[in-house]
Amino acid sequence: MSLSILRPGLLTTVQDLGRPGYQHIGMVVGGAMDAPALRVANLLVGNADGAAGLEITLQGPRLRFAAGHLFALTGARLSPTLDGQPVEMNRPVWAPAGAELAFGAPVAGGRAYLAVAGGLAVAPVLGSRATYLRAGLGGLHGRALRAGDELPVGAPSAVGQRLGQALAGSRWAQARWTVGPRLCPVPRPHPVVRAVRGPEYEQFSAGSQQAFWQQPFVVTAAADRMGYRLQGPDLARLTATELLSSAVTFGTVQVPADGQAIVLLADRQTTGGYPRLAQVITADFGALAQARPGQALRFQEVSLAEAQALYLAQERAIRALPGAIAFKALGGSK
Amino acid sequence: MNQACPPPALPVQLFPLGDAAMVVQFGAGISPATHRAVQAFDAYLAAHPFVGLRECVPAFTTLTVYYDPWLVSAGGRHQPYETVAQTLREMLPAAGPPAAATAADSVEIPVCYGGEFGPDLAFVARHTGLSAAEVIARHTAPDYLVYMVGFAPGFPYLGGLDAGLATPRKARPRPLVPAGAVGIAGAQTGIYSLPTPGGWQLIGRTPLQLFNPAWAGPSRLHAGQTLRFVPVSAAEYARTQQHEP
């Protein structure tokens, strides 16, 4: 049971939900950039939501299923094909032994997720299979995938087996049902990302605060799994006092002395010393993670109560999925 | 301080870092007392975790408490932030006064100074008006306090650098600083735990690994430890390095 990488694509890495619990010793959390997309992909094949899958960046890989496997794709629309025929997103798909999955034009969003029933069975490091490129740990040998790599796959769950049996045959097949657009939206090219005020918000001038909520910010070419440097209005702090380093997290918008904002993402450092102007809400991490260099973001202010209500609504929707999918599996529904 | 007199209450503030973390701020400046207050509350939460607590990140004056809004609110039955704030406010007095510093948890870091190990030692000596030997003597004299570990895996923020050694960062950072490099940046000194780009003035290098994910505790250093640099020769450096994994 394995996947053979024929072509690696631009940047394809093994990711799960990261390695929390070690931030006090400076270890980054990492994990999938669009965590909800990976979670849904896993649930669609009967995995635990935090199983390891592939994060596929813009230009996808070409890979072969060594045996028959059930898989699902979520996140960015990167024109996937199985043995040359287009594959639908956000549903279970059966690939017979030898089938080849490839990707074409990046239509929408920046990162797609591939989950395989049983999960990618690379060795965990500090409790996680996520690839952390800077330290060269986790994933497959701590690095992005290369041609010739073989990725081991674990044993599918009972739900994954039943979903697979419903579709299995000599030709590939995909379920007719899908997860809806609320949990699996098509990534928007110029997303509006909601945020709450950051701890140092009051240290910025009124003009800068206003500009932050009203003007667009372009994702520059300096954009990776650690964060995006944004190009937008100059954001001026009213005080020049040095801040003491303190925690930063996914979605923290920090502003160095040059006045150009940086938004931190999955592989962010654990602590930082720049003023934290805003904090993107968890419910919009997916939209943020799907933005590409050259696209413009806008930030929309919400209250902490709204942010937490949106968090709970997203969590409730994801937590309702396993039951619904198990029901489909029991019904043998295609 | 009089033994019978309780330590002065610190002005503790709580504020959010987004929708899944709360910052507990103890005082405003770097001091051993504030550090001990952060450490004491971190230790208390480690011993008394509440449902939904994800992890705590201590820094100079803050303890950031990451939580799962779903779990702390029992699936949305309460307001997550208010629930955590109330829990922490109740715990703060129970956490008790910060413990006094102890010498129990101290580490020695062997460092080979100068030459290829510390290419900026001569620059630091010129900048500070000291001889290279004096720079080494002053750098190895203090007991440093590990205030926090952050920025990179295993990277310690140390307090206690001799003010006479303060030297600005390099105008142009090096594209790659090796792991173990010991440097000075402004009034700080530290040790690079992983090879990274960096602008600190490098005065020496330790053969010890600071971070190894295969170790049960992957970081050699932890907030709250005291640390002393011990000068070693290139031969001792090589011998110690052989015993590192």
Interface residues (C-beta under 8 A of the other chain):
Chain A: P20 G21 Y22 Q23 H24 I25 G26 M27 V28 V125 L126 R134 A135 L137 V196 G198 P199 L244 S245 S246 A247 T249 G251 T252 Q269 T270 T271 G272 R276 Q279 V280 I281 T282 L304 A305 A307 Q308 Y311 L312 E315 R316 R319
Chain B: F15 P16 L17 G18 D19 A20 A21 V23 G29 I30 D42 R54 E55 C56 V57 P58 A59 F60 T61 T62 T64 Y66 P69 W70 S73 G75 G76 Q79 P80 Y81 M148 V149 G150 F151 A152 P153 G154 F155 Y157 S193 L194 T196 F211 P213 G217 P218 S219 L221 H222 A223
